Structure formats: structure tokens, C-alpha cells
Amino acid sequence: MNRHLPLAAVIILALSPAWALRAADEPPADPTLAHDQAKVVSDAVKHDAKVVADAAKEGAKQVAVAAKEVAHEVAAATKEGAQEVASTAKRGAERTKAAVNGDKTPNQPEETAKKPPASPEKTPAP
């Protein structure tokens, strides 16, 4: 419904001047009638412009909410990526330090070091 509202408002705004021009082709006999018709047309155009402005405002609010959600997702992904980069850099620094100190076997990655050794019951028989 909200998608059709701006379209309908644009169509009404487009037709309002045509209706006013058609009414202007036939001059009324009473000058107060012309004034009343001009007032009605003016009021209709103002109303239609307000409807379009309100629809645009609502659309802008929806876009702002969507943009905020996307920004939060991007920030979270960036933070996660930065943490991964920092972890990788730390492991690289540890390995470099070990190599400089003369260790032949570099430190195991943290994930492998934290795992408990496999129990003999779970290993397949030879």
C-alpha cells in the first residue's frame, strides 16, 4: 500500500493542472465561482503535495533504518576480521620469535594446543 501511495499522489498532482486548465477554458459567469474553483484547485494541489511529502518522509525513515542495520552488520564483520588479523599476527610474531631464539619446532597453533589428546578407546584398531 505504501508503495502505491506516492505513485497515486504523483498521478493526482499531474492531473490537477490539467483539470484546472480545462476549467479555465470555460470562464464562469460569476467571478466568485472562479475564485471558489481556484481555491478548490489550490487546496487540492496543497493536499497532494503534502501527501507526497509525507510519503517521501516515511520512505526516508525506512531507508535510514535499513542503512543503520547494514552499518551495524558491517561494523561487526570488520571487528571480527580485525580480531582474526590480530590473532594471525600474534601467532606469526610468536613463530618468528621462536625461530630467532633457535627453536627448531615452532609453537603449535592455539586451536591444536587446546585439544586434549585422543583416548585409546576412540582410535581405530590397526
N, C-alpha and C positions, 0 to 999 in steps of 0.2 A: 504494500500500500504506500509506504513512504517513497518508494522509487517512482511511483506513478504521479505522486503529488507535484513534484517540480515540473514534470512534463505537462501535466494538466494546467499548471499555472502559466507556463510559457505559452501554451496554445491560447489560453484565455487572454493573456496580455497581447498576443499577436492579433487576435480577432477584435479586441476592444477598439483599436484605432479604426479598423475597417467599419465597424458598426457606427462609430462616431462620424466617419466620413459619409456614410450612406445617409445618416440622419442630417448631416449638414447640407446634402444636396437638395433637400426639400425644406426650404425655410418655413418655419411655423408662422402662423398668422399672429400669434400672441407672443410678444417679446419675453414675457415671464416664463412661457413654456420653453423657449430656447434656453433661458437661464437655468431652469429646472433640469432640462436634459443635459446641459453641460455639467451641472453639479452631479448628476447621477453618473455620467461617464467618468468624471474626475474621481468620484468616490470609488467606483469600480476599479479604476486603474490603481488607486492608492491601496485598496484592499488586496488586489492581485500582487502588487509589488511587495506588500507585507507578507503575504503567503510565501512568495518566492524567497524572500529574505529569511523567514523563519525556517524554511526547508533547507536553505544553504547553511544556516547556523547549526541546525541539527546534524547535517552531514559533516560539517567541520568538527563537531564534537565527536562523532563516531570515528572520524579519521584520526583525531588526536588520541583517542583511547587505543585504537589499533597500533598507532605509532609508539605509544608508551609501552605496550605489551612487547612489541618487537624489540624496542630498545632494551628492555629488561632481559629478554632472551639473548640478545647479542652480548650484553654485559656479562651474563652468566657463562656463556660459551667462551668469551675472552678470558675471564677469570680462570676457568678450567684449563684452557690452553696455556695460560701463563704458569699455572701450577705445574703442569706437565713439563714445560720447558725448564722451569727451575729445578725440578726433580732430576731431569736428564742432565742438566749442567752440574748438579751436585754429584751425581754418580760419575760423570766424566772427570770432575776435579779429584774425586777420591781415587779413581784409577790412575790418573796422572801422578798424583802424589805417591801412590804405591809404586809406580814404575820408577819414579825418581829416587825413592828410598831403596830400590833394589829388590823389591818383592817380585818373585817370578810369577806368582798367581794373583791376578787382580781380584779385588773383592767381588763376591757374588752379588748379583742384583738383589735388592731388598725383598722382592717377591719370592725368590728362590730361597733366600736365607731364612725367611719366616716360616716356611713349610716344614712340618715335622717329618722325620724320616719314615719311609714306608714300613709298615709292620710286616713281618714274615708271613703272617696268615693271609694277607691280601695279595701277595705276589704269586704269580702262577708257578706251578711246579715245573722243573726242567725236564 
